[in-house]
């Protein structure tokens, strides 16, 4: 009798997966909107109350030894995009990505237009680092040190870390005539990995992501 019940249970599960296409239960758009706005407000110190919500999927991939592989066993990534735009043609002023299965927000960004103009002290720092505008002469080390020092304080404060920072890994840096921005990974001892992109010398966070909160997908880190 128990054997028949077990077979019946498996049959019902298979029928359910067939009817739903194997898609797991997802959170609602309202739940995604609430989570996305809360994360944006917390990270960027704003007070947004409205945003649009869009649903999307990515084909998942396995990330093995530094390469993306498709084994055929990966489950798609289901997500919601929560964003605030000025009009249909403008880039988002704020944007967040929400894991549609767990409800966890794993990425947020704000428009570069929110980076304040340099004050007098910052302009002096920038002028000294920029020099004559020669790539080889630019003081990248100053940008690197300032941004990482900022992140060492900002990450624990914003995310209430229960473990210490293990290390920081460079991801890239760009400089132009009006400032620079630096991006890197912050690795926590509990295995969590944060992605940070920030403007220098204004020390403004442009985007932050949590790599461990969604499955990997082809060609995209977050």
URFEN-V977361 format. One record per residue. N is the residue number from 0. RES is the residue in one letter. PHI is phi in radians with two decimals (NA if undefined). Layout:
N | RES | PHI
N | RES | PHI
//
This chain:
0 | X | NA
1 | X | -1.10
2 | X | -1.10
3 | X | -1.16
4 | X | -1.12
5 | X | -1.09
6 | X | -1.10
7 | X | -1.08
8 | X | -1.10
9 | X | -1.11
10 | X | -1.09
11 | X | -1.08
12 | X | -1.10
13 | X | -1.11
14 | X | -1.11
15 | X | -1.08
16 | X | -1.14
17 | X | -1.15
18 | X | -1.20
19 | X | -1.74
20 | X | 1.26
21 | X | 1.33
22 | X | -1.36
23 | X | -1.26
24 | X | -1.21
25 | X | -1.93
26 | X | -1.25
27 | X | -1.42
28 | X | -1.09
29 | X | -1.11
30 | X | -1.15
31 | X | -1.13
32 | X | -1.07
33 | X | -1.09
34 | X | -1.17
35 | X | -1.09
36 | X | -1.12
37 | X | -1.08
38 | X | -1.18
39 | X | -1.03
40 | X | -1.06
41 | X | -1.23
42 | X | -1.24
43 | X | -1.81
44 | X | 0.96
45 | X | -2.14
46 | X | -2.43
47 | X | -1.33
48 | X | -2.15
49 | X | -2.29
50 | X | -2.89
51 | X | -1.65
52 | X | -2.25
53 | X | -2.24
54 | X | -1.71
55 | X | -2.66
56 | X | -2.40
57 | X | -2.23
58 | X | -1.31
59 | X | -1.36
60 | X | -2.58
61 | X | -1.61
62 | X | -1.88
63 | X | -2.19
64 | X | 0.90
65 | X | 1.43
66 | X | -2.30
67 | X | -1.46
68 | X | -2.24
69 | X | -1.95
70 | X | -1.64
71 | X | 1.58
72 | X | -1.78
73 | X | -1.24
74 | X | -1.69
75 | X | -1.02
76 | X | -1.65
77 | X | -1.86
78 | X | -2.60
79 | X | -2.04
80 | X | -1.82
81 | X | -1.88
82 | X | -2.57
83 | X | -2.10
84 | X | -2.18
85 | X | -1.30
86 | X | -2.73
87 | X | -1.18
88 | X | -1.77
89 | X | -1.56
90 | X | -1.21
91 | X | -1.04
92 | X | -1.30
93 | X | -2.49
94 | X | -2.63
95 | X | -2.41
96 | X | -1.93
97 | X | -2.06
98 | X | -1.13
99 | X | -1.25
100 | X | -1.52
101 | X | -1.78
102 | X | 1.43
103 | X | -1.48
104 | X | -1.45
105 | X | -2.04
106 | X | -2.85
107 | X | -2.61
108 | X | -2.54
109 | X | -2.24
110 | X | -1.13
111 | X | -1.10
112 | X | -1.12
113 | X | -1.47
114 | X | -1.23
115 | X | -1.21
116 | X | -1.17
117 | X | -1.15
118 | X | -1.41
119 | X | -1.05
120 | X | -1.14
121 | X | -1.16
122 | X | -1.11
123 | X | -1.16
124 | X | -1.09
125 | X | -1.13
126 | X | -1.05
127 | X | -1.18
128 | X | -1.25
129 | X | -1.28
130 | X | 1.04
131 | X | -1.63
132 | X | 1.50
133 | X | -1.40
134 | X | -1.00
135 | X | -1.22
136 | X | -1.68
137 | X | -1.14
138 | X | -1.49
139 | X | -1.15
140 | X | -1.08
141 | X | -1.09
142 | X | -1.08
143 | X | -1.05
144 | X | -1.14
145 | X | -1.07
146 | X | -1.18
147 | X | -1.21
148 | X | -1.09
149 | X | -1.10
150 | X | -1.13
151 | X | -1.09
152 | X | -1.65
153 | X | -1.23
154 | X | -1.03
155 | X | -1.07
156 | X | -1.21
157 | X | -1.30
158 | X | -1.97
159 | X | 0.83
160 | X | -1.07
161 | X | -1.74
162 | X | -2.38
163 | X | -1.43
164 | X | -1.28
165 | X | -1.47
166 | X | -3.12
167 | X | -2.24
168 | X | -2.02
169 | X | -1.12
170 | X | -2.16
171 | X | 2.68
172 | X | -2.58
173 | X | -2.35
174 | X | -2.33
175 | X | -2.38
176 | X | -1.25
177 | X | -1.99
178 | X | 2.42
179 | X | -2.31
180 | X | -2.45
181 | X | -2.23
182 | X | -2.21
183 | X | -2.85
184 | X | -1.85
185 | X | -1.90
186 | X | -1.72
187 | X | -1.74
188 | X | -1.09
189 | X | -1.48
190 | X | 1.76
191 | X | -1.23
192 | X | -2.20
193 | X | -1.78
194 | X | -1.87
195 | X | -2.28
196 | X | -2.24
197 | X | -2.46
198 | X | -1.57
199 | X | -2.26
200 | X | -1.61
201 | X | -1.22
202 | X | 0.99
203 | X | -1.89
204 | X | -1.28
205 | X | -1.63
206 | X | -2.74
207 | X | -2.54
208 | X | -2.41
209 | X | -2.11
210 | X | -1.18
211 | X | -1.45
212 | X | -1.73
213 | X | -2.70
214 | X | -1.23
215 | X | -1.21
216 | X | -2.46
217 | X | -0.94
218 | X | 1.35
219 | X | -2.27
220 | X | -1.34
221 | X | -1.87
//
